[in-house]
Amino acid sequence: MSEYAVGIDLGGTNLRVAAFGRDGTILEKLSVPTNIEAGREALMESIAAGTEKVTRTHGAGKLVGVGIGVPGFILLEKGIVTHSPNLAGLENFPMRDDLARRIGRRVVLENDANAAALGEKWMGAGRQVTDLVLLTLGTGVGGGIISGGKILHGFVGMAGELGHITVEPHGGALCGCGNYGCLEAQASATAVVRMAHAAIQAGRSEALARHADDMTSARVYEVAVAGDSEARSIFERMGRYLGLGLADLINTFNFPLYLLGGGALAAWDLFAPPMLDEVRRRSFTFRRTDTRIEKAELGDLAGLYGAAYVVLTGH
């Protein structure tokens, strides 16, 4: 048996654990409810148990270590989660050392969006480049920046918070970070739902109003595909805001590849055309080079791949 690593994707709903060989092969994988409501101790026990389960068959002796993608802010050198909006109870928690004590193995923490970017670099759409940006479009908007094959962390590990680029300085929606008009507040699945409810309240869409009590971004997409002009306009606005953010990133980094991932990709056919129009209008670099904006490939496995990659490579 050759060396392998364990990657963990710590989501607000599900805890996913997988063992990976050095060639990127998934050796074993499991998913259980995160169940953060049961408390931090129960969560850490679940992580340790999941790790033990996926390593049982492959032998502890060849285990290089465990990487965890955490949705929140991390002090990387200290292995401390300082804030995780979707996982109450992890504030200022030394997760790295706590788990290392439980399992007796090296543990590395990484932001979940950074882990997803590394996963795409390793085994996904970014395999052929050393520089890329990933935007994850879900409940919020996450981001990861890879330069020279390594994550750009910043001086305390908080670089790449791309969802908090301001794209609407006048009258933008309130973001969870406290700012108004962040990309996350204007172009996430949450933003799509907010815009749908605003359209309902203004009486602009009877089709959306029929789903007022069970509104999701997927529902808005269904209504848009069925021909509702107001629902389509929501995704057009989303696309324009994404285009603003991407144009700034392209003008700043001049990387060859910008990837979009997350559940909102299902609406690509609606938001991508206005997004690309906006990028062309605002980025000379995009117009004059072969800079690519593409879909990520690994879906919800990207973070698992990336968490293992951090351990296997030290990146």
KENU-952654 format. One record per residue (C-alpha): x, y, z; residue in one letter. Coordinates in nm, 3 decimals. Example, Ala and Ser with C-alpha at 12.3 -4.5 7.8 and 13.67 -1.06 7.14 Angstrom:
<sites>
+---------+---------+---------+----+
:       x :       y :       z : aa :
+---------+---------+---------+----+
:   1.230 :  -0.450 :   0.780 :  A :
:   1.367 :  -0.106 :   0.714 :  S :
+---------+---------+---------+----+
</sites>
This chain:
<sites>
+---------+---------+---------+----+
:       x :       y :       z : aa :
+---------+---------+---------+----+
:   0.000 :   0.000 :   0.000 :  M :
:   0.144 :   0.341 :  -0.103 :  S :
:   0.113 :   0.663 :   0.094 :  E :
:  -0.222 :   0.838 :   0.112 :  Y :
:  -0.392 :   1.133 :   0.281 :  A :
:  -0.737 :   1.205 :   0.421 :  V :
:  -0.934 :   1.507 :   0.304 :  G :
:  -1.226 :   1.643 :   0.504 :  I :
:  -1.490 :   1.888 :   0.383 :  D :
:  -1.658 :   2.042 :   0.685 :  L :
:  -1.987 :   2.184 :   0.562 :  G :
:  -2.273 :   2.341 :   0.750 :  G :
:  -2.496 :   2.044 :   0.661 :  T :
:  -2.268 :   1.750 :   0.584 :  N :
:  -1.930 :   1.626 :   0.700 :  L :
:  -1.752 :   1.442 :   0.420 :  R :
:  -1.433 :   1.240 :   0.460 :  V :
:  -1.226 :   1.067 :   0.193 :  A :
:  -0.893 :   0.890 :   0.161 :  A :
:  -0.684 :   0.980 :  -0.148 :  F :
:  -0.380 :   0.820 :  -0.303 :  G :
:  -0.094 :   1.036 :  -0.428 :  R :
:  -0.227 :   0.997 :  -0.782 :  D :
:  -0.563 :   1.149 :  -0.684 :  G :
:  -0.749 :   0.818 :  -0.666 :  T :
:  -1.033 :   0.817 :  -0.413 :  I :
:  -0.970 :   0.511 :  -0.199 :  L :
:  -1.273 :   0.546 :   0.027 :  E :
:  -1.535 :   0.811 :   0.099 :  K :
:  -1.817 :   0.872 :   0.346 :  L :
:  -2.064 :   1.145 :   0.433 :  S :
:  -2.254 :   1.201 :   0.758 :  V :
:  -2.462 :   1.493 :   0.891 :  P :
:  -2.245 :   1.764 :   1.046 :  T :
:  -2.496 :   1.793 :   1.333 :  N :
:  -2.328 :   2.100 :   1.478 :  I :
:  -2.635 :   2.147 :   1.699 :  E :
:  -2.503 :   1.865 :   1.917 :  A :
:  -2.203 :   2.078 :   2.006 :  G :
:  -1.836 :   2.108 :   1.927 :  R :
:  -1.730 :   1.797 :   2.115 :  E :
:  -1.975 :   1.582 :   1.920 :  A :
:  -1.851 :   1.734 :   1.595 :  L :
:  -1.488 :   1.659 :   1.673 :  M :
:  -1.576 :   1.305 :   1.771 :  E :
:  -1.753 :   1.260 :   1.437 :  S :
:  -1.450 :   1.392 :   1.247 :  I :
:  -1.218 :   1.157 :   1.435 :  A :
:  -1.451 :   0.861 :   1.384 :  A :
:  -1.487 :   0.936 :   1.013 :  G :
:  -1.111 :   0.957 :   0.976 :  T :
:  -1.064 :   0.626 :   1.153 :  E :
:  -1.324 :   0.461 :   0.934 :  K :
:  -1.173 :   0.563 :   0.598 :  V :
:  -0.820 :   0.470 :   0.711 :  T :
:  -0.906 :   0.134 :   0.869 :  R :
:  -0.875 :  -0.059 :   0.544 :  T :
:  -0.564 :   0.117 :   0.416 :  H :
:  -0.340 :   0.111 :   0.719 :  G :
:  -0.236 :   0.390 :   0.955 :  A :
:   0.131 :   0.347 :   0.873 :  G :
:   0.100 :   0.493 :   0.523 :  K :
:  -0.124 :   0.784 :   0.626 :  L :
:   0.061 :   1.111 :   0.556 :  V :
:  -0.189 :   1.327 :   0.741 :  G :
:  -0.534 :   1.483 :   0.744 :  V :
:  -0.644 :   1.806 :   0.574 :  G :
:  -0.966 :   1.988 :   0.665 :  I :
:  -1.147 :   2.247 :   0.456 :  G :
:  -1.320 :   2.480 :   0.701 :  V :
:  -1.583 :   2.739 :   0.601 :  P :
:  -1.447 :   3.037 :   0.789 :  G :
:  -1.145 :   3.238 :   0.894 :  F :
:  -0.833 :   3.051 :   1.008 :  I :
:  -0.506 :   3.153 :   1.166 :  L :
:  -0.305 :   2.909 :   0.959 :  L :
:   0.019 :   2.904 :   1.154 :  E :
:  -0.163 :   2.840 :   1.480 :  K :
:  -0.430 :   2.610 :   1.340 :  G :
:  -0.707 :   2.812 :   1.503 :  I :
:  -1.053 :   2.870 :   1.355 :  V :
:  -1.133 :   3.228 :   1.453 :  T :
:  -1.480 :   3.253 :   1.299 :  H :
:  -1.711 :   3.021 :   1.107 :  S :
:  -2.052 :   3.177 :   1.033 :  P :
:  -2.223 :   2.845 :   0.953 :  N :
:  -2.065 :   2.642 :   1.233 :  L :
:  -2.144 :   2.806 :   1.563 :  A :
:  -1.916 :   2.700 :   1.844 :  G :
:  -1.591 :   2.696 :   1.649 :  L :
:  -1.495 :   3.055 :   1.726 :  E :
:  -1.133 :   3.083 :   1.841 :  N :
:  -1.107 :   2.704 :   1.851 :  F :
:  -0.766 :   2.529 :   1.807 :  P :
:  -0.916 :   2.268 :   1.576 :  M :
:  -0.587 :   2.148 :   1.429 :  R :
:  -0.429 :   2.053 :   1.761 :  D :
:  -0.753 :   1.913 :   1.900 :  D :
:  -0.798 :   1.671 :   1.610 :  L :
:  -0.427 :   1.583 :   1.600 :  A :
:  -0.452 :   1.480 :   1.965 :  R :
:  -0.756 :   1.262 :   1.894 :  R :
:  -0.616 :   1.076 :   1.592 :  I :
:  -0.240 :   1.091 :   1.654 :  G :
:  -0.164 :   1.223 :   1.306 :  R :
:  -0.056 :   1.547 :   1.139 :  R :
:  -0.350 :   1.779 :   1.068 :  V :
:  -0.362 :   2.081 :   0.836 :  V :
:  -0.644 :   2.337 :   0.821 :  L :
:  -0.739 :   2.532 :   0.510 :  E :
:  -1.025 :   2.760 :   0.415 :  N :
:  -1.286 :   2.556 :   0.226 :  D :
:  -1.284 :   2.774 :  -0.086 :  A :
:  -0.903 :   2.763 :  -0.097 :  N :
:  -0.924 :   2.386 :  -0.068 :  A :
:  -1.168 :   2.375 :  -0.358 :  A :
:  -0.931 :   2.586 :  -0.570 :  A :
:  -0.646 :   2.347 :  -0.494 :  L :
:  -0.867 :   2.052 :  -0.581 :  G :
:  -0.943 :   2.201 :  -0.922 :  E :
:  -0.572 :   2.270 :  -0.971 :  K :
:  -0.479 :   1.913 :  -0.881 :  W :
:  -0.745 :   1.702 :  -1.051 :  M :
:  -0.998 :   1.937 :  -1.210 :  G :
:  -1.027 :   2.218 :  -1.463 :  A :
:  -0.699 :   2.381 :  -1.357 :  G :
:  -0.468 :   2.087 :  -1.419 :  R :
:  -0.280 :   2.261 :  -1.702 :  Q :
:  -0.208 :   2.594 :  -1.530 :  V :
:  -0.016 :   2.717 :  -1.228 :  T :
:  -0.218 :   3.038 :  -1.180 :  D :
:  -0.595 :   3.052 :  -1.141 :  L :
:  -0.883 :   3.205 :  -0.949 :  V :
:  -1.187 :   3.008 :  -0.833 :  L :
:  -1.518 :   3.163 :  -0.736 :  L :
:  -1.763 :   2.932 :  -0.559 :  T :
:  -2.125 :   3.036 :  -0.605 :  L :
:  -2.352 :   2.897 :  -0.338 :  G :
:  -2.527 :   3.033 :  -0.032 :  T :
:  -2.244 :   3.284 :  -0.033 :  G :
:  -1.955 :   3.351 :  -0.271 :  V :
:  -1.619 :   3.206 :  -0.176 :  G :
:  -1.288 :   3.245 :  -0.350 :  G :
:  -0.945 :   3.094 :  -0.385 :  G :
:  -0.639 :   3.240 :  -0.559 :  I :
:  -0.358 :   3.010 :  -0.675 :  I :
:  -0.032 :   3.172 :  -0.784 :  S :
:   0.267 :   2.966 :  -0.887 :  G :
:   0.078 :   2.652 :  -0.790 :  G :
:   0.024 :   2.768 :  -0.432 :  K :
:  -0.265 :   2.934 :  -0.251 :  I :
:  -0.224 :   3.307 :  -0.197 :  L :
:  -0.297 :   3.334 :   0.176 :  H :
:  -0.209 :   3.690 :   0.272 :  G :
:  -0.027 :   3.780 :   0.590 :  F :
:  -0.276 :   3.620 :   0.832 :  V :
:  -0.439 :   3.372 :   0.593 :  G :
:  -0.744 :   3.575 :   0.491 :  M :
:  -0.664 :   3.654 :   0.128 :  A :
:  -0.910 :   3.541 :  -0.136 :  G :
:  -1.229 :   3.670 :   0.029 :  E :
:  -1.353 :   3.747 :  -0.320 :  L :
:  -1.718 :   3.741 :  -0.221 :  G :
:  -1.657 :   4.068 :  -0.040 :  H :
:  -1.541 :   4.270 :  -0.337 :  I :
:  -1.780 :   4.565 :  -0.361 :  T :
:  -1.971 :   4.552 :  -0.691 :  V :
:  -2.262 :   4.780 :  -0.600 :  E :
:  -2.144 :   5.085 :  -0.400 :  P :
:  -2.479 :   5.267 :  -0.417 :  H :
:  -2.787 :   5.095 :  -0.279 :  G :
:  -2.642 :   4.745 :  -0.263 :  G :
:  -2.782 :   4.478 :  -0.035 :  A :
:  -2.648 :   4.427 :   0.316 :  L :
:  -2.389 :   4.149 :   0.331 :  C :
:  -2.323 :   3.924 :   0.629 :  G :
:  -1.981 :   4.088 :   0.666 :  C :
:  -2.148 :   4.422 :   0.746 :  G :
:  -2.075 :   4.591 :   0.414 :  N :
:  -2.330 :   4.682 :   0.149 :  Y :
:  -2.305 :   4.572 :  -0.213 :  G :
:  -2.058 :   4.284 :  -0.182 :  C :
:  -2.042 :   4.033 :  -0.467 :  L :
:  -2.182 :   3.775 :  -0.225 :  E :
:  -2.480 :   3.998 :  -0.150 :  A :
:  -2.551 :   4.055 :  -0.519 :  Q :
:  -2.465 :   3.729 :  -0.697 :  A :
:  -2.506 :   3.432 :  -0.462 :  S :
:  -2.796 :   3.187 :  -0.438 :  A :
:  -2.910 :   3.388 :  -0.136 :  T :
:  -2.907 :   3.704 :  -0.347 :  A :
:  -3.118 :   3.536 :  -0.617 :  V :
:  -3.381 :   3.441 :  -0.358 :  V :
:  -3.376 :   3.793 :  -0.212 :  R :
:  -3.430 :   3.947 :  -0.555 :  M :
:  -3.714 :   3.703 :  -0.622 :  A :
:  -3.895 :   3.803 :  -0.302 :  H :
:  -3.843 :   4.170 :  -0.390 :  A :
:  -4.005 :   4.107 :  -0.729 :  A :
:  -4.298 :   3.934 :  -0.559 :  I :
:  -4.349 :   4.219 :  -0.315 :  Q :
:  -4.344 :   4.467 :  -0.601 :  A :
:  -4.602 :   4.262 :  -0.791 :  G :
:  -4.374 :   4.206 :  -1.089 :  R :
:  -4.411 :   3.828 :  -1.122 :  S :
:  -4.714 :   3.610 :  -1.062 :  E :
:  -4.509 :   3.303 :  -1.154 :  A :
:  -4.258 :   3.370 :  -0.876 :  L :
:  -4.537 :   3.457 :  -0.633 :  A :
:  -4.673 :   3.103 :  -0.665 :  R :
:  -4.350 :   2.981 :  -0.501 :  H :
:  -4.320 :   3.249 :  -0.235 :  A :
:  -4.332 :   2.998 :   0.052 :  D :
:  -4.070 :   2.758 :  -0.087 :  D :
:  -3.840 :   2.990 :  -0.280 :  M :
:  -3.491 :   2.870 :  -0.373 :  T :
:  -3.248 :   2.980 :  -0.643 :  S :
:  -3.326 :   2.654 :  -0.826 :  A :
:  -3.696 :   2.745 :  -0.819 :  R :
:  -3.621 :   3.089 :  -0.963 :  V :
:  -3.426 :   2.918 :  -1.241 :  Y :
:  -3.720 :   2.687 :  -1.319 :  E :
:  -3.952 :   2.987 :  -1.344 :  V :
:  -3.703 :   3.169 :  -1.566 :  A :
:  -3.665 :   2.872 :  -1.801 :  V :
:  -4.045 :   2.852 :  -1.823 :  A :
:  -4.041 :   3.201 :  -1.971 :  G :
:  -4.091 :   3.447 :  -1.686 :  D :
:  -3.912 :   3.768 :  -1.781 :  S :
:  -3.869 :   3.890 :  -1.422 :  E :
:  -3.702 :   3.566 :  -1.316 :  A :
:  -3.471 :   3.587 :  -1.617 :  R :
:  -3.380 :   3.944 :  -1.528 :  S :
:  -3.268 :   3.827 :  -1.183 :  I :
:  -3.005 :   3.601 :  -1.339 :  F :
:  -2.908 :   3.876 :  -1.582 :  E :
:  -2.838 :   4.105 :  -1.285 :  R :
:  -2.646 :   3.827 :  -1.116 :  M :
:  -2.436 :   3.787 :  -1.431 :  G :
:  -2.359 :   4.157 :  -1.456 :  R :
:  -2.238 :   4.167 :  -1.097 :  Y :
:  -2.023 :   3.859 :  -1.153 :  L :
:  -1.881 :   4.028 :  -1.461 :  G :
:  -1.787 :   4.335 :  -1.259 :  L :
:  -1.605 :   4.124 :  -1.005 :  G :
:  -1.432 :   3.907 :  -1.264 :  L :
:  -1.317 :   4.207 :  -1.467 :  A :
:  -1.148 :   4.347 :  -1.156 :  D :
:  -0.981 :   4.013 :  -1.088 :  L :
:  -0.861 :   3.978 :  -1.447 :  I :
:  -0.724 :   4.331 :  -1.450 :  N :
:  -0.550 :   4.269 :  -1.116 :  T :
:  -0.395 :   3.925 :  -1.165 :  F :
:  -0.366 :   3.865 :  -1.542 :  N :
:  -0.405 :   3.492 :  -1.478 :  F :
:  -0.494 :   3.258 :  -1.766 :  P :
:  -0.792 :   3.091 :  -1.596 :  L :
:  -1.089 :   3.196 :  -1.383 :  Y :
:  -1.321 :   2.917 :  -1.269 :  L :
:  -1.676 :   2.929 :  -1.136 :  L :
:  -1.804 :   2.647 :  -0.917 :  G :
:  -2.093 :   2.579 :  -0.681 :  G :
:  -2.460 :   2.501 :  -0.711 :  G :
:  -2.543 :   2.821 :  -0.898 :  A :
:  -2.367 :   2.683 :  -1.206 :  L :
:  -2.698 :   2.519 :  -1.294 :  A :
:  -2.809 :   2.863 :  -1.418 :  A :
:  -2.498 :   2.918 :  -1.632 :  W :
:  -2.700 :   2.950 :  -1.952 :  D :
:  -2.885 :   3.250 :  -1.804 :  L :
:  -2.616 :   3.440 :  -1.615 :  F :
:  -2.306 :   3.366 :  -1.826 :  A :
:  -2.394 :   3.576 :  -2.136 :  P :
:  -2.442 :   3.905 :  -1.942 :  P :
:  -2.144 :   3.814 :  -1.723 :  M :
:  -1.913 :   3.774 :  -2.022 :  L :
:  -2.051 :   4.091 :  -2.185 :  D :
:  -1.968 :   4.285 :  -1.870 :  E :
:  -1.617 :   4.140 :  -1.853 :  V :
:  -1.550 :   4.231 :  -2.216 :  R :
:  -1.671 :   4.584 :  -2.156 :  R :
:  -1.458 :   4.640 :  -1.847 :  R :
:  -1.138 :   4.443 :  -1.907 :  S :
:  -0.898 :   4.534 :  -2.187 :  F :
:  -0.690 :   4.232 :  -2.086 :  T :
:  -0.983 :   3.995 :  -2.139 :  F :
:  -1.059 :   4.144 :  -2.479 :  R :
:  -0.701 :   4.121 :  -2.603 :  R :
:  -0.581 :   3.788 :  -2.463 :  T :
:  -0.699 :   3.427 :  -2.443 :  D :
:  -0.798 :   3.461 :  -2.077 :  T :
:  -1.054 :   3.190 :  -2.000 :  R :
:  -1.362 :   3.196 :  -1.777 :  I :
:  -1.491 :   2.842 :  -1.738 :  E :
:  -1.691 :   2.607 :  -1.521 :  K :
:  -1.510 :   2.414 :  -1.250 :  A :
:  -1.516 :   2.036 :  -1.302 :  E :
:  -1.512 :   1.862 :  -0.966 :  L :
:  -1.839 :   1.986 :  -0.820 :  G :
:  -1.878 :   1.925 :  -0.448 :  D :
:  -1.574 :   1.696 :  -0.445 :  L :
:  -1.330 :   1.982 :  -0.509 :  A :
:  -1.287 :   2.067 :  -0.143 :  G :
:  -1.217 :   1.705 :  -0.052 :  L :
:  -0.949 :   1.676 :  -0.320 :  Y :
:  -0.793 :   2.006 :  -0.213 :  G :
:  -0.786 :   1.922 :   0.158 :  A :
:  -0.594 :   1.603 :   0.082 :  A :
:  -0.366 :   1.785 :  -0.164 :  Y :
:  -0.260 :   2.031 :   0.108 :  V :
:  -0.130 :   1.741 :   0.315 :  V :
:   0.031 :   1.550 :   0.029 :  L :
:   0.220 :   1.850 :  -0.109 :  T :
:   0.260 :   2.092 :   0.179 :  G :
:   0.083 :   2.362 :  -0.024 :  H :
+---------+---------+---------+----+
</sites>
